[in-house]
Amino acid sequence: MFTNLDEVKVLRDPVLGYIHIEKKIIWDCIDSKEFQRLRRIKQLGGSFIVYHTAEHSRFPHSLGVYEITRRMIEDVKGLKEAINDYEEISLLLAALLHDVGHLPFSHAFESISGTNHEEYSKKIILEDSEVHRILAAVDEDLPSNIVKILNHEHPNKLLSQIVSSQLDADRMDYLLRDAYFTGTTYGEYDIGRLFRTFRIFNNKLVVKESGINSVEDYIMARYHMYWQVYFHPVSRSFEIVLKMLFKRLSYLYNNEPRLLKGCKSFYPIFEGRELNITEHCLLDEMTCISMFKEMSSSDDAIASDLSNRLLNRELFEHEDYDSKSYESIRTHLETEGLDSTYYLYVDDTMKMPYEPFSNNEIWILMKKTETLVEIKDASVIVNSIVQGEYKKVSKIYYPK
């Protein structure tokens, strides 16, 4: 059913070394227009504003998730025996296509459009797209089986755990990849050691007791990457200015549409309707930047100013939130003739590096008892994190 290529394709990768592609269906999906679009979607949203080499896209990340999954199937003791050939290819395709529905500037655009990239990934897999046609041509049930893995609805729960859990191929790739391209060390952990300590036990991916320290490093890598990279206040400022620009464009669409230039691709968003697959595929960061350029000379002063701020890195300043400062800043903006609707924003960020919940825990296989213990009960470090308070940061963003 799943034919091999004439020869194995080997792609060089700066993080994983090499990515190996043996099956024709995998190669065909990579060549599809929906997957190639990921070259035009940044992996880290606005983080390139802070870390100047963070220009990598969702394309190599998706390939990386595929490759880590492939290596897990080959290297993790007991995994290949726990899945059949059909499940193996379904799993590899789920890993490859999990982000195919991503919108511009990573997660920043989701709040603007009111859409979820995971739902669009499933839509592209299930509905009339080049990806769907490639999958259905091999087996008409293949698209729905892939989506079952992504939805955690597949009868073999192990498949979903590998692609989407607290310790999955997705996180394992983006931590290493984002650390590499930002030039930081926060996201580094010993993936080789994790692989050596992974086991399949009771149809779960678990970690041997001797791998506890590797899991602790992985969890702390997530913690530091979130606060040092993903939630960096300057990166957040870019995303906030982006949000304020679209807020203004939506206003113009409903009140003065003649002032909109180069915005036709965004009309479905302004109309509050769901993009179809064709519209979605046309929406990428090149489209956004082209629109920023058009609107930078708009007769609407607010849209022009916000567009120029995004193009030229003239972002909002930030300071810690308190109510007195907020009112003082709002009054100052009004004095300066700046509408606080578009020039004042309070941003709350909160994240825990590990949050155990039903069917999504990290399990440790204890050596003496051959029983499973949840990581928070096996690690003093993780227990301290889980029992501690959520870290929450509130900042005011505004132009100076």
KEKOL-942678 format. One line per field, with one value per residue (C-alpha): residue number from 1; x, y, z. Coordinates in Angstrom, 1 decimal. Layout:
# KEKOL-942678
num: (NUM	...) $
x: (X	...) $
y: (Y	...) $
z: (Z	...) $
# end
This chain:
# KEKOL-942678
num: (1	2	3	4	5	6	7	8	9	10	11	12	13	14	15	16	17	18	19	20	21	22	23	24	25	26	27	28	29	30	31	32	33	34	35	36	37	38	39	40	41	42	43	44	45	46	47	48	49	50	51	52	53	54	55	56	57	58	59	60	61	62	63	64	65	66	67	68	69	70	71	72	73	74	75	76	77	78	79	80	81	82	83	84	85	86	87	88	89	90	91	92	93	94	95	96	97	98	99	100	101	102	103	104	105	106	107	108	109	110	111	112	113	114	115	116	117	118	119	120	121	122	123	124	125	126	127	128	129	130	131	132	133	134	135	136	137	138	139	140	141	142	143	144	145	146	147	148	149	150	151	152	153	154	155	156	157	158	159	160	161	162	163	164	165	166	167	168	169	170	171	172	173	174	175	176	177	178	179	180	181	182	183	184	185	186	187	188	189	190	191	192	193	194	195	196	197	198	199	200	201	202	203	204	205	206	207	208	209	210	211	212	213	214	215	216	217	218	219	220	221	222	223	224	225	226	227	228	229	230	231	232	233	234	235	236	237	238	239	240	241	242	243	244	245	246	247	248	249	250	251	252	253	254	255	256	257	258	259	260	261	262	263	264	265	266	267	268	269	270	271	272	273	274	275	276	277	278	279	280	281	282	283	284	285	286	287	288	289	290	291	292	293	294	295	296	297	298	299	300	301	302	303	304	305	306	307	308	309	310	311	312	313	314	315	316	317	318	319	320	321	322	323	324	325	326	327	328	329	330	331	332	333	334	335	336	337	338	339	340	341	342	343	344	345	346	347	348	349	350	351	352	353	354	355	356	357	358	359	360	361	362	363	364	365	366	367	368	369	370	371	372	373	374	375	376	377	378	379	380	381	382	383	384	385	386	387	388	389	390	391	392	393	394	395	396	397	398	399	400) $
x: (0.0	2.7	5.3	9.0	10.8	13.4	16.0	15.9	15.8	18.2	17.8	20.5	19.2	21.3	19.5	19.0	21.8	19.8	16.1	15.4	12.4	11.7	8.0	6.6	3.5	5.6	7.6	4.4	2.9	6.1	5.8	2.2	1.4	-0.2	3.0	5.3	3.4	4.9	8.2	6.4	5.2	7.7	8.1	8.5	6.1	7.6	10.7	12.8	12.5	14.5	16.7	17.9	18.6	15.2	14.0	13.3	9.9	7.3	8.6	11.8	10.1	7.4	10.2	11.9	8.8	8.5	12.2	12.1	8.9	10.7	13.7	11.5	9.8	13.3	15.1	12.7	12.7	9.3	7.7	7.9	6.3	3.5	2.2	1.4	2.7	-0.4	-0.3	3.4	2.8	-0.3	1.8	4.6	2.0	0.4	3.8	4.6	1.2	0.4	1.2	0.1	-2.7	-0.6	-1.4	1.1	3.5	2.9	0.3	0.0	-2.5	-4.9	-6.4	-6.7	-8.5	-10.4	-9.2	-7.1	-4.2	-4.9	-8.5	-7.1	-4.5	-7.4	-9.5	-6.6	-6.2	-9.9	-11.2	-10.5	-6.8	-3.7	-2.7	-6.1	-5.9	-2.5	-3.6	-7.0	-5.4	-3.5	-6.3	-9.6	-9.6	-6.1	-7.0	-9.6	-7.1	-4.5	-7.0	-8.0	-4.3	-4.3	-7.6	-6.5	-9.4	-7.4	-7.9	-4.1	-3.5	0.2	0.1	-1.4	1.0	4.0	2.7	0.9	1.5	3.7	6.7	6.2	8.1	6.6	8.1	11.3	11.9	10.8	12.9	16.1	15.3	14.2	17.3	19.6	18.1	17.8	21.4	20.4	21.1	17.8	16.1	18.9	18.5	19.9	17.5	19.8	19.6	15.8	15.7	17.9	15.6	12.2	10.3	6.9	5.0	1.3	1.0	2.4	5.6	7.4	10.8	13.1	13.9	17.5	16.1	14.5	17.3	16.9	13.1	13.9	16.2	13.6	10.9	13.3	14.2	10.6	10.3	13.2	12.3	8.9	10.0	13.3	12.2	8.5	7.2	10.0	8.3	9.7	8.4	5.1	5.2	5.4	2.4	0.4	1.1	0.1	-3.1	-3.8	-3.3	-5.8	-8.2	-7.9	-8.2	-11.4	-12.8	-11.9	-13.5	-16.8	-16.6	-14.2	-13.3	-12.0	-9.0	-8.0	-5.1	-3.7	-6.0	-8.3	-6.8	-7.9	-11.5	-12.8	-11.2	-12.8	-16.1	-15.7	-16.1	-14.1	-11.4	-11.8	-8.7	-7.9	-8.1	-6.1	-3.3	-3.0	-2.6	1.1	3.6	4.5	0.9	1.0	4.2	2.9	-0.1	2.0	3.9	0.6	-1.0	2.2	1.2	-2.5	-4.5	-5.6	-3.0	-3.5	-3.2	-0.2	1.6	1.0	2.1	5.3	6.0	5.8	8.0	10.6	10.7	9.3	7.3	5.5	7.4	6.4	6.4	5.0	1.3	-0.4	-3.6	-2.1	0.5	-2.2	-4.4	-1.4	-0.3	-3.9	-4.1	-0.8	-1.8	-5.0	-3.0	-0.7	-3.8	-3.3	-6.4	-5.9	-8.1	-5.1	-2.1	-2.7	-2.7	-2.4	-0.8	-1.1	1.2	1.1	2.7	3.7	6.4	4.6	0.9	-0.1	-3.7	-5.6	-4.0	-1.3	1.2	4.9	5.3	8.5	9.1	10.6	13.4	12.7	8.9	8.3	5.5	4.7	5.0	4.0	7.0	5.9	5.9	9.3	11.1	11.6	12.3	9.1	7.0	8.2	7.2	3.7	3.1	4.4	2.5	1.9	4.3	2.2	3.5	1.3	2.7	1.4	2.3	2.2	4.2	6.7) $
y: (0.0	2.5	2.3	3.2	5.9	4.6	5.8	7.2	11.0	12.5	16.2	18.0	19.6	21.8	20.5	16.8	16.2	14.4	13.8	10.5	10.0	6.5	6.5	8.1	9.4	11.3	12.9	13.8	15.5	17.5	18.6	19.7	23.4	23.4	22.0	24.2	27.2	26.6	28.0	31.4	31.1	31.9	29.4	32.0	34.8	38.1	36.6	37.5	41.1	40.2	37.3	38.3	34.8	33.4	33.5	29.8	28.6	26.0	24.0	22.7	22.3	20.0	18.0	17.8	16.5	13.8	12.8	12.6	10.4	8.2	7.8	7.0	4.2	2.8	3.3	3.2	-0.3	-1.9	0.9	-0.8	-3.9	-1.9	-0.5	-2.1	-0.9	1.1	2.8	3.6	5.6	7.2	8.3	9.7	11.6	13.0	14.2	15.8	17.5	18.6	22.3	22.5	24.8	27.5	31.1	34.0	34.9	31.6	31.9	35.7	35.6	33.2	35.8	38.2	35.8	33.9	30.6	27.7	26.4	22.8	23.0	24.2	21.4	18.9	20.8	20.6	16.9	16.1	18.4	19.3	20.1	18.7	17.0	15.3	14.1	12.6	10.8	9.6	8.3	5.8	4.9	6.8	6.2	7.5	11.2	10.4	8.1	10.8	13.2	10.6	10.6	14.4	14.4	11.8	9.6	6.8	3.4	3.0	5.8	5.5	7.2	10.4	10.4	10.5	13.4	15.4	15.1	16.6	14.7	14.5	14.8	18.3	19.8	17.8	19.4	23.0	23.4	22.3	24.1	27.4	27.4	26.8	29.6	32.1	31.5	30.6	27.6	27.7	25.0	22.5	19.1	15.6	14.2	11.2	10.3	10.6	8.2	5.7	5.7	5.6	2.4	1.1	-0.2	-1.0	0.7	4.0	5.8	6.0	6.8	4.5	5.7	6.4	9.0	11.2	13.8	14.1	14.7	17.4	19.1	18.9	20.5	23.2	23.9	24.5	26.8	29.0	29.1	30.4	33.2	34.1	33.6	33.0	35.6	38.1	41.5	42.9	39.9	40.4	44.1	43.1	40.8	43.5	46.2	43.6	43.0	46.7	47.2	44.5	46.1	49.3	47.7	45.9	49.3	50.8	47.8	48.5	52.3	53.6	50.7	53.1	53.6	50.0	49.2	45.8	44.2	42.0	38.8	39.7	40.5	37.2	38.0	41.5	39.9	37.4	34.4	31.2	31.1	28.3	26.3	28.3	31.6	30.1	28.9	32.4	33.9	33.9	36.4	37.7	38.7	40.4	42.3	43.4	44.8	46.6	48.3	49.4	50.6	52.5	55.3	55.1	58.3	56.8	58.0	55.2	52.4	54.1	54.6	51.0	49.6	51.6	50.5	46.8	47.4	49.5	47.9	51.1	49.0	49.9	50.3	48.3	48.5	46.5	47.0	48.9	50.8	54.2	53.8	52.7	55.7	58.0	56.6	56.7	60.4	61.1	59.4	61.4	64.6	63.6	62.9	59.1	56.9	54.5	52.0	51.3	52.6	51.1	47.4	45.3	42.0	39.1	36.1	33.0	29.6	26.5	24.3	21.1	20.6	17.0	16.1	13.0	11.0	13.5	12.8	11.9	8.4	7.0	3.3	2.5	-0.1	-2.1	-2.3	-2.3	0.1	3.5	6.7	10.1	12.4	14.9	12.1	10.8	14.1	16.7	19.4	18.7	18.4	21.8	23.3	21.7	22.7	26.3	29.3	30.0	32.7	35.6	38.8	41.8	44.6	47.8	48.4	51.9	54.2	56.6) $
z: (0.0	1.0	-1.8	-1.3	-3.2	-5.7	-3.2	0.3	0.3	2.8	3.8	5.8	9.0	11.3	14.4	13.7	11.3	8.6	7.8	6.1	3.8	2.4	1.6	-1.5	0.3	2.7	-0.1	-2.0	1.0	1.5	-2.2	-1.8	-2.0	1.5	3.0	0.9	2.2	5.6	4.2	4.4	8.0	10.7	13.5	16.2	15.3	16.4	18.1	15.0	16.2	19.3	18.1	14.7	13.5	14.4	10.8	10.6	9.4	10.2	7.3	8.9	12.2	10.7	9.0	12.4	14.1	11.4	11.8	15.6	15.3	12.7	14.9	17.9	15.9	14.9	18.2	21.2	22.6	22.0	19.9	16.5	17.9	19.5	16.2	12.8	9.4	8.7	12.1	11.5	8.3	9.8	12.7	10.5	8.5	11.6	12.8	9.4	8.9	12.5	11.7	8.1	9.0	10.8	10.1	9.7	12.5	14.4	17.1	17.0	14.2	15.9	18.2	15.2	12.9	15.6	14.2	15.5	13.5	14.7	13.3	10.0	9.9	10.2	7.6	5.1	5.8	5.6	2.9	-0.7	-0.8	-2.5	0.7	1.1	-2.5	-2.0	1.1	-0.2	-3.4	-1.4	1.0	1.4	5.2	5.7	6.2	8.9	10.6	10.7	12.2	14.8	16.0	16.2	18.0	20.5	19.2	17.7	19.3	19.7	22.3	21.9	18.5	19.9	22.8	20.5	18.5	21.1	24.9	27.6	26.2	22.4	19.1	18.6	21.8	21.4	18.1	18.7	21.9	20.2	16.9	18.5	20.8	17.9	15.7	18.5	19.5	23.1	25.2	27.2	25.2	25.0	26.6	26.0	23.4	22.9	26.5	26.5	23.5	25.4	28.4	26.6	26.9	25.9	29.0	29.1	25.7	27.0	26.2	29.5	30.8	32.8	36.3	35.2	32.8	35.4	35.2	31.4	31.8	34.4	32.0	29.2	31.5	32.7	29.0	28.3	31.3	30.3	26.6	27.3	29.6	27.8	24.1	23.5	26.0	25.5	26.0	22.7	20.8	22.6	21.5	17.9	18.2	20.1	17.4	14.8	16.7	17.0	13.3	12.4	14.9	13.0	9.6	10.7	11.8	8.4	6.6	8.3	8.2	5.6	3.2	0.5	2.8	2.7	0.3	-0.4	2.1	0.0	1.3	4.8	4.0	5.3	8.7	8.7	7.8	10.7	8.6	8.3	5.6	3.1	2.2	-0.9	1.1	3.9	1.6	0.1	3.6	4.5	5.8	2.4	2.0	5.4	4.7	1.3	3.1	5.7	2.9	1.2	4.4	5.5	3.1	3.9	4.4	7.7	10.2	12.7	10.1	8.5	11.8	13.0	9.7	9.7	13.3	12.2	9.1	10.9	14.4	16.1	18.6	21.8	25.0	28.1	31.8	34.7	35.2	38.0	37.9	38.6	35.8	33.4	34.0	33.9	30.5	29.1	30.1	28.5	25.3	25.1	25.6	22.7	20.5	20.4	20.6	23.5	21.7	19.4	21.5	24.9	25.8	28.9	28.3	30.8	30.3	32.4	31.9	33.8	32.3	33.3	34.0	34.5	33.7	32.8	29.9	29.4	32.2	32.0	33.5	35.1	35.1	38.5	38.4	41.5	41.4	37.7	38.3	36.8	38.8	37.6	37.1	39.8	42.3	41.2	40.9	43.7	41.1	39.1	42.2	43.3	40.0	40.1	43.7	43.2	42.1	38.4	37.2	35.9	34.3	33.5	31.4	29.9	26.2	24.7	22.4	24.0) $
# end
